[in-house]
Structure formats: structure tokens, C-alpha cells
């Protein structure tokens, strides 16, 4: 085995040992103060990425020495460190196979693979170290007539790097405000308190700016002015709002009307935002006739929007998602530290760090489901029968309306959606809830959407394959 082959094996083993054990320590043993911002250590995702990237180098090094060193020593009957060397061969095979399967298996069998990989990887590092020490000692004995044990340089490197890894914990900055009628919680992994405060202020300003533009409770907002415009009157809007309405129309078409924010009049008829009522069927029919984004006309040259009928747009199913997307865009452009934003139960993250996120229960936003989800990017949104829904006599009135019928959706548990875009996650969680568990699951599966449908209080769940990949395996 020449010097290149030797050091390729040495260095790749060192890096894999440090990153593998370091990731395991941070991911499974460290406990954060905040259960929602559980990035146990800021280096966690970097250790995992490095571990995966360096693994092929160890395989390359092992392949290079297989013929020149391992098979040659066996055929020659060499006794030097033979026992530890032979143990390394099956350990290497088990470690590589389990590591590969961990990248492709999504079933519960992954838990077994995790323990196999961790065990064989730890044993590989241990026996590799013992093998190097034994080989070194025997070489020195041949040279000097007596064994002289010295610790190889790679052992010192492992000890030094391991000490650096575990000496610090992640520092987080957190604040909570009230916006868009709900709570906004920001967690920043910024060690400088002053910068963390300034960054959080900027993110809050972005959200407040979105609220000022989209709120239907503020009569001077841009969306309110559009809703109040006369039929047929072109209203010039900002490029930002124009593009947002365009996206809403596209999602309305894609979901066959299950998402349609042009139902502001219907929400008023049912008094969803107040104390609910059951309107007469004729009133529902009359209001449904003037509802829907299909009655919105748009001119891309003049950036004007016109109403064909007296449509009112309600931002309830897209406002939070749009605000989160704008905030994440600012965070990326300003290169802010990794952060998580919890906006009334919808989560969005930035910075590439892995966050463990518990999903809010629609019936009580202060409580969470037991399942945890690993987020490094994008957003998770949950829609369902919530505390905002009402009851008249024995009839439960869901606060989510079906835009195609004008009636409240038949209540069931909830729908949770992950998407790279917070706006899309917000829209899709509502649209899939309107579709219902069976049709929604089929639609989400067909369109490869990461979605989970909680059917009832017994937590019977339908999950798409894309959603299952998000679940934390422990």
C-alpha cells in the first residue's frame, strides 16, 4: 500500500468518523431549549452533507488497497495485524450497504438501518485505529527488536477535531409579535444580539407591509381598494399584487376551483369572520353567482385589474404564505443567519439548517401533533376544522367554504402540506381540505405533493410518498 492509498484511507476515515459521530451526537443527544427551533447544533446539516460527500472517497481508497494490500497480505499468509484486518472487511461491507440504503429507504425499516450503520461505522473506526496501532507497533518491533507503541497522527487529528465539534451549542434569538390577526414567532440562529434584533425587525416590517397591502380589515389597503372598486372600472395595482392575483388565478385553475379566494362575499354571507349564521339557500345561490376569480379581468400591459362582477377577494387562504415568502426572500438577499418563522401555525425556514417542526393542531393552535418533521427549506401549512369554526344548534359550521358550492366544507381532521413556496403550501393545504381526504389524496399523489390527511380523532392518516420523506426517523 503506497502513501497515497494509505492517506486516502486515513483522511476519509477521520472525516467520516468525526462527521458521523458528531452528527449522531447533535441530532439525537443534544436537547435545545425551544422544541420548535430544534437545530441542536448549527453544524448539524453541514456534518451530514460532508459525511455523505466523503463516503465515496473511503470506498475509492478501500477499492485501491483491496488488491495491493488486503488480498496480497492474505495470499502471502502475512500475520501482521491479521485479525484486526480481517474484521475490517465485513464491517466495511455492512457499513457501506446500510449507508446506501439509508439514502433510499423511507419505511420503518430505516430505523434498523440507522442502528446498523451507526454500529458498524463506530466499530470500523475503532478496529481501523487498532489495526493501525498494531501494524505500526509490529513494524517498529522489526526495526528495533522491541515493540514501541506510538499514537499515529490520524488519532491525534480525530481527538482534536472531536473536541472542537462538541464545545459549543447553538445560540438562538427569539421574539413574538401579533400580525394579520394571529401570532408571528421568529427564531434566529444569530449570535450577535444586536444584529438578530435588527434582522427580526426587518422581517416584521416585511410581514406588516404585506398586511398593509392585503388586509381586508383595513379600508385603505390595496386589496380593499380593489374590492371596493366599481364593476368594470380598471384599477391600477402594484406589480407585486398583480403577480399575486395572477398566481391565485393559476392555482384556482389547477385545483379546479377548490382554491378560489374570490369568495369574499360568500364569507360575509355566512359571517365566517364573525358569529356564524346559516343564510337562506337563495342568498347563497345569488352570492355564489358573483363569486370567483373567473370574474376578474387582468391587463398585463397596464397592470390593471377589472371586476366583471362584484367580486371580493379574501386573503385568508394565501395571505400568510405570501408574507412568509416575502420574508424568506429578504432573509436570503440579506444573507441572514438560519431562521424559522411560525406564522399562526404555518412554518417557514431559511438558511439550510435542519429544523425539527411539530405541526399545530387546527383545533388548538397552542398544541402540536406528536409527529416531527425535518425542514431545511420551504414551508409547512396545516388547514382543518379549527377553533374559528362555529356551531348553530347541533350543526357544525366549518370556517372553510367550498368555492364551487358556496357551502362550508364537511369537517374532518386536517390537511398538512409541505412545499418549497410558503404561498403554495398555504394555498394547497386549503385546496386539499376542500377536496376532502379521498379526492384530495388522489390529487396530491397524482401531482407529487407532500401532503398528509388526518381523517379523524383516532388519527387515521393518509400520507403521500413525498410527505413520508419529511418525517423524522428515530
Secondary structure, DSSP 4 states (H G I P E B T S, - for coil): --HHHHHHHHHHHHHHHHHHHHHHIIIII---S-SSSB-S-TTHHHHHHHHHHHHHHHHHHHHHHIIIIIIHHHHHT--TTHHHHHHHHHHHHHHHHHHHHHHH--STHHHHHHHHHHHHHHHHHHHHHHHHHHHHHHHHHHHHSS------HHHHHHHHHHHHHTT-----EEEEEEETTEEEEEEE--S-HHHHHHHHHHHHHHHHHHHHHH-SSSTTSHHHHHHHSPTT--EE--HHHHHHHHHHHHHHHHTTTSS-S--HHHHHHHTTTSS-----HHHHHHHHTT-SGGGEEEETTTTEEEESS-----GGGTHHHHHHHHHHHHHHHTTPPPEEEEETTEEEEESS--EEEEEEETTEEEEEEEEEEEESSSEEEEEES-TT-EEETTEEE-SSB-TTTSSBPPP-SEEEEEESSHHHHHHHHHHHHHH-HHHHHHHHHHTT-EEEEE-STT--EEE-HHHHTTBPP-
